[in-house]
Amino acid sequence: MLEVDGAQHSGSGTLVRTSVAIAALLGEALRLINIRAKRNPPGLRPQHLRAVQAVAELCGGTLEGAAVGAEWLIFRPGQTIRPGAYRWDIGTAGSTTMLALTVLPVIAFAGGPGTESRLTIEGGLFQDFAPSPFHTQEVLLPLLARLGLEARLRIVRPGYVPAGDGIIELTVRSVHGPLRPMALPSHHGGVQTIRAISLASHLASRRVAERMAESFQAALKQRGLRAYVEIVNDTSAAQPGAALAAFAYTKRDCILGADRAGEVRRSAESIGRDVARLLLADLDSGASVDRFTADQLILYAALADGTSDYTVPEVTDHVQSNLWLIEHLLGPRGARVELQDRRIRITGIGYRGRSG
């Protein structure tokens, strides 16, 4: 049985989500202890529990001890990862995108090559400390396509804290053979174009989407940069809310993104400035990926057949946690990780699926 101490490094939910996905891919039982030990409160929250349950459903697995607040669990994967249509409701404003990123590496290896699965997830879409669906759609998934993983994310209905009630739809085509490694340049080479999406729900009368865009563009203009911003005024969400996401496309074929969700007493202007600040900071670092993609790519690189390498803006707790977890769980199968300054090199195991 695999065993992971959730108190290591970040002590966060990323260890839960990634270790359960790896266990499902390997078909090996997993014991998780000290779940989210460094978070307050510790233990599984509803969104983490739903993600674990979703992985178990994909592979016909069983869970022991899994409940809201639980600080340990045992996961026993079933024999087959099954493609198809799935629907999960988190039941709170917990991150739908976080659940999607938990199941994505698992469902990618379900069924024969080219088999398509459709995952519908209900809950929150835009909140702090969770992946933005815009970032997943416009940055992460295009990068994963270079590795051979084809997936599309669609926002059906925005959802915000505290009501949630948003919906995303993730369509995934099963991988044919192992993933390809991805070697990105050590420096992104400079900005070619920048674009952004400014979304506001039930806030058209206050021009929130327009004000976020104007503030973002003004901050970029001070650095001699311009951006095209798509304005979206939505009326389908269960409550008012807003989010801004920006994407920089560089001369050496890199994509970097930044985003910010709205919140009570967080002005539209401050959101625009914050997104510009985050994006410019990562661009100024010269990195070939942004601070969010930095840890999201690690598992896929560890599954690929060959060596991937890229430069990150900073070595975050999530980066260190994921690198440690890969060495811990996949090191015995040949995975190797190297972190030198801000350069990450990962030699993958050439994973071909349960029968590979």
C-alpha positions in Angstrom: 0.0 0.0 0.0 1.2 3.5 -0.9 1.3 5.9 2.0 1.4 9.7 2.0 1.8 11.9 5.0 -0.3 15.0 4.3 1.6 17.1 6.7 4.7 17.2 4.4 5.7 20.5 2.8 2.5 22.6 2.1 0.4 20.3 4.1 -2.5 21.2 1.8 -5.2 19.7 -0.4 -2.8 19.4 -3.3 -1.2 16.4 -1.7 -4.6 14.8 -1.3 -5.8 15.4 -4.9 -2.5 14.4 -6.6 -1.8 11.3 -4.5 -5.3 9.9 -5.1 -5.0 10.5 -8.8 -1.6 8.7 -8.9 -3.0 5.8 -6.9 -5.9 5.5 -9.4 -3.4 5.5 -12.4 -1.1 2.9 -10.8 -4.0 0.8 -9.5 -2.5 0.6 -6.1 -4.1 1.2 -2.7 -3.3 4.4 -0.9 -3.3 5.4 2.8 -3.4 9.1 3.4 -2.6 10.4 6.9 -2.5 13.9 8.5 -4.8 15.3 5.7 -4.4 19.1 5.3 -2.5 19.2 8.6 -1.2 22.7 8.0 -4.6 24.2 7.1 -7.2 25.7 9.4 -9.4 23.7 9.8 -7.4 20.5 8.9 -9.0 17.5 7.3 -11.1 17.1 4.2 -13.3 20.0 3.2 -16.4 19.3 1.0 -14.5 20.1 -2.3 -11.7 17.7 -1.4 -14.0 14.9 -0.4 -16.0 15.3 -3.6 -12.8 15.2 -5.7 -11.7 12.0 -3.9 -15.1 10.4 -4.4 -15.0 11.4 -8.1 -11.7 9.6 -8.7 -13.1 6.5 -6.9 -16.1 6.6 -9.1 -14.0 6.8 -12.3 -12.2 3.6 -11.4 -14.8 1.7 -9.4 -12.7 2.2 -6.2 -13.6 2.2 -2.6 -12.9 4.7 0.2 -12.5 4.1 3.9 -12.6 7.0 6.4 -13.4 9.6 3.8 -15.8 12.3 5.3 -15.8 16.0 5.8 -13.2 16.8 8.5 -11.5 13.4 8.1 -7.7 13.5 8.7 -7.0 10.0 7.2 -8.4 7.8 4.5 -7.7 4.6 2.6 -8.4 4.5 -1.1 -8.5 1.2 -3.0 -8.8 1.7 -6.8 -10.9 -0.7 -8.9 -9.5 -2.6 -11.8 -10.5 -0.4 -14.7 -10.7 3.4 -15.3 -14.0 3.9 -17.1 -14.6 6.6 -19.7 -18.1 8.1 -20.2 -20.3 10.9 -19.0 -20.1 11.9 -15.4 -21.8 14.6 -13.3 -20.7 15.8 -9.9 -22.2 18.5 -7.6 -19.8 19.7 -4.9 -22.9 21.1 -3.0 -21.1 24.3 -1.9 -19.2 27.1 -3.7 -16.1 24.8 -3.6 -13.9 24.9 -6.7 -15.2 23.0 -9.7 -12.0 23.5 -11.5 -10.0 22.0 -8.6 -12.2 18.9 -8.9 -11.7 18.9 -12.7 -7.9 19.0 -12.4 -8.0 16.1 -9.9 -9.8 13.8 -12.3 -8.3 15.0 -15.6 -5.1 12.9 -15.4 -7.1 9.8 -14.5 -9.9 10.1 -17.2 -7.2 10.9 -19.8 -6.1 7.3 -19.6 -9.6 5.7 -19.7 -10.7 3.5 -22.5 -9.1 3.2 -25.9 -7.3 5.9 -27.9 -9.7 8.7 -28.9 -12.5 7.7 -26.5 -14.2 10.8 -25.4 -15.5 11.5 -21.9 -17.6 14.4 -20.7 -17.5 15.6 -17.1 -20.1 18.1 -15.8 -19.2 19.7 -12.4 -21.4 22.0 -10.3 -20.1 24.4 -7.6 -18.0 27.5 -7.5 -16.0 28.7 -10.4 -14.3 31.9 -9.2 -12.7 32.3 -5.8 -9.3 33.0 -4.2 -6.8 30.2 -3.8 -8.3 28.0 -6.5 -7.6 27.6 -10.2 -9.6 29.8 -12.5 -11.5 28.1 -15.3 -10.3 30.8 -17.6 -6.7 30.0 -16.8 -7.3 26.2 -17.2 -9.1 26.8 -20.5 -6.6 29.3 -22.0 -3.2 28.4 -20.5 -3.0 24.9 -18.9 -5.0 22.9 -21.5 -3.2 24.3 -24.5 0.1 23.4 -22.9 -1.1 19.9 -22.1 -2.2 19.5 -25.8 1.5 19.8 -26.6 2.1 16.7 -24.5 -0.7 14.9 -26.3 -3.6 15.3 -23.9 -6.6 16.8 -25.7 -9.2 18.4 -23.4 -11.7 21.3 -23.6 -13.3 23.2 -20.7 -16.5 25.2 -21.2 -18.2 27.5 -18.6 -21.8 26.7 -18.7 -22.8 29.1 -15.9 -20.5 31.2 -13.7 -20.6 30.6 -9.9 -19.3 32.7 -7.1 -18.8 32.6 -3.3 -21.0 32.0 -1.3 -23.9 30.7 -3.5 -21.8 28.6 -5.9 -24.3 27.0 -8.4 -21.9 27.4 -11.3 -21.3 24.7 -13.9 -18.3 23.8 -16.0 -18.1 21.0 -18.6 -14.8 19.3 -19.3 -14.5 17.1 -22.4 -11.4 14.8 -22.5 -10.2 12.6 -25.3 -8.3 9.5 -24.1 -4.5 9.6 -24.6 -2.9 7.5 -27.4 0.3 6.1 -25.9 2.4 7.9 -23.3 2.4 11.6 -23.1 5.2 13.5 -24.8 7.7 15.5 -22.7 7.7 19.3 -23.0 10.9 21.3 -23.0 10.2 25.0 -22.8 12.9 27.7 -23.2 14.8 29.0 -20.1 13.4 32.5 -20.9 10.1 33.3 -22.5 11.7 35.7 -25.0 9.5 38.7 -24.5 5.8 39.5 -25.0 4.1 39.2 -28.3 0.5 39.8 -27.4 -1.7 40.1 -24.3 -5.4 39.5 -24.1 -7.9 39.2 -21.2 -11.4 38.3 -20.3 -13.4 40.6 -18.0 -16.5 38.9 -16.6 -19.2 40.3 -14.4 -22.5 38.8 -13.5 -25.6 41.0 -12.7 -23.3 44.1 -12.5 -23.7 45.7 -15.8 -25.3 48.9 -14.3 -22.1 49.5 -12.3 -19.8 48.8 -15.3 -17.8 46.4 -13.3 -16.5 44.4 -16.2 -15.6 47.6 -18.1 -13.9 49.1 -15.0 -11.8 46.0 -14.4 -10.7 46.1 -18.0 -9.9 49.8 -18.0 -7.8 49.5 -14.8 -5.9 46.5 -16.2 -5.2 48.2 -19.5 -4.0 51.4 -17.7 -1.6 49.4 -15.6 -0.1 47.8 -18.7 0.1 51.1 -20.5 2.5 52.3 -17.9 4.8 49.6 -19.0 4.4 50.3 -22.7 2.1 47.2 -23.2 -1.3 46.9 -24.7 -4.0 44.2 -24.3 -7.2 43.3 -26.0 -9.9 42.7 -23.4 -13.1 40.7 -24.0 -16.0 42.2 -21.9 -18.6 39.7 -20.7 -21.7 40.9 -18.8 -23.5 37.7 -17.6 -27.0 37.4 -16.2 -27.2 33.6 -15.7 -25.3 33.3 -12.4 -27.1 32.7 -9.1 -25.6 35.9 -7.6 -23.5 38.9 -8.6 -19.8 38.3 -9.0 -16.8 39.1 -11.1 -13.5 37.8 -12.3 -10.7 39.0 -14.6 -8.1 36.8 -16.3 -5.2 37.8 -18.6 -2.9 35.8 -20.9 0.4 36.7 -22.3 1.7 35.0 -25.5 5.5 35.3 -25.9 7.9 35.3 -28.8 9.2 31.8 -27.8 5.8 30.2 -27.8 5.2 30.4 -24.0 1.8 31.2 -22.4 1.6 32.9 -19.0 -1.6 33.8 -17.3 -2.9 35.7 -14.2 -6.3 36.1 -12.7 -8.3 37.5 -9.8 -11.8 36.9 -8.5 -14.1 39.6 -7.2 -15.0 39.8 -3.6 -17.1 42.1 -1.3 -15.3 45.4 -0.8 -12.7 44.5 -3.5 -13.1 47.2 -6.1 -13.1 46.6 -9.8 -10.1 48.9 -10.2 -8.1 47.0 -7.6 -8.8 43.7 -9.4 -7.5 45.2 -12.7 -4.4 46.4 -11.0 -3.8 43.1 -9.2 -4.0 41.0 -12.4 -1.6 43.3 -14.2 0.8 43.2 -11.2 0.7 39.4 -11.1 1.1 39.0 -14.9 3.9 41.6 -15.1 5.8 40.0 -12.1 5.9 36.6 -13.8 6.9 38.1 -17.1 9.6 40.1 -15.5 11.0 36.9 -14.0 11.7 35.6 -17.5 10.0 32.3 -16.6 8.5 30.1 -19.3 5.4 29.3 -17.3 3.4 31.4 -14.7 3.2 30.7 -11.0 0.0 28.8 -11.3 1.0 26.5 -14.2 4.3 25.8 -12.4 2.9 23.1 -10.1 0.0 22.0 -12.4 2.4 20.6 -15.0 4.5 18.5 -12.7 2.3 15.3 -12.6 1.9 15.3 -16.4 5.7 15.7 -16.9 6.2 12.8 -14.5 3.9 10.6 -16.6 5.5 11.5 -19.9 8.0 9.5 -21.8 11.2 11.6 -21.6 12.5 14.7 -19.8 10.5 17.9 -19.5 12.0 21.1 -18.3 10.8 24.7 -17.7 11.5 27.7 -15.7 9.2 29.0 -12.9 8.8 32.5 -11.6 9.3 31.3 -8.0 9.5 28.0 -6.1 6.2 27.9 -4.3 5.1 25.5 -1.5 2.9 23.8 -4.1 5.8 23.3 -6.5 7.9 21.8 -3.7 5.0 19.6 -2.5 4.3 18.2 -5.9 8.0 17.5 -6.7 8.3 15.7 -3.3 5.2 13.6 -4.0 6.4 12.6 -7.5 9.7 11.4 -6.0 7.9 9.6 -3.2 5.3 7.8 -5.3 6.7 7.6 -8.8 10.5 7.6 -8.0 10.5 3.8 -7.5 9.1 3.5 -11.0 11.8 5.7 -12.5 10.6 9.3 -12.2 13.4 11.8 -11.5 13.0 15.4 -10.5 15.7 18.1 -10.4 15.2 21.7 -9.2 18.1 24.1 -9.8 17.4 27.7 -8.9 14.1 28.2 -10.8 14.6 25.5 -13.4 12.6 22.3 -13.1 13.6 19.1 -14.9 11.4 16.0 -14.6 12.1 12.6 -16.2 8.8 10.8 -16.6 7.9 7.1 -16.3 6.4 6.7 -19.8 3.0 5.8 -18.4 0.8 4.0 -20.9 -2.2 3.2 -18.8 -3.1 0.3 -16.5 -2.0 -2.3 -19.0 1.1 -0.5 -20.1 
